[in-house]
Amino acid sequence: MSIFVLLVEIVIYLVVLWFVIRFVWPVIIMMPLAFALMILEMARLFVEDFRRLTSRAGAAEQ
């Protein structure tokens, strides 16, 4: 009976492993890239807003 339980567990783990390799792995690979691109876009927008604010402050002083 314990051999049967062991075989069932192995099959379940193999199915889960196949699912992860087939469907989840590409998502896991692309997540850091998407996060890095989001951080770069946020930094670009912060720099753009900072430049706008400083140019307005300089124009208001003159």
Secondary structure in CASP SS format (residue, H / E / C, confidence):
PFRMAT SS
TARGET T0000
AUTHOR 0000-0000-0000
METHOD secondary structure of the structure
MODEL  1
M C 1.00
S H 1.00
I H 1.00
F H 1.00
V H 1.00
L H 1.00
L H 1.00
V H 1.00
E H 1.00
I H 1.00
V H 1.00
I H 1.00
Y H 1.00
L H 1.00
V H 1.00
V H 1.00
L H 1.00
W H 1.00
F H 1.00
V H 1.00
I H 1.00
R H 1.00
F H 1.00
V H 1.00
W H 1.00
P H 1.00
V H 1.00
I H 1.00
I H 1.00
M H 1.00
M H 1.00
P H 1.00
L H 1.00
A H 1.00
F H 1.00
A H 1.00
L H 1.00
M H 1.00
I H 1.00
L H 1.00
E H 1.00
M H 1.00
A H 1.00
R H 1.00
L H 1.00
F H 1.00
V H 1.00
E H 1.00
D H 1.00
F H 1.00
R H 1.00
R H 1.00
L H 1.00
T H 1.00
S H 1.00
R H 1.00
A H 1.00
G H 1.00
A H 1.00
A H 1.00
E H 1.00
Q C 1.00
END
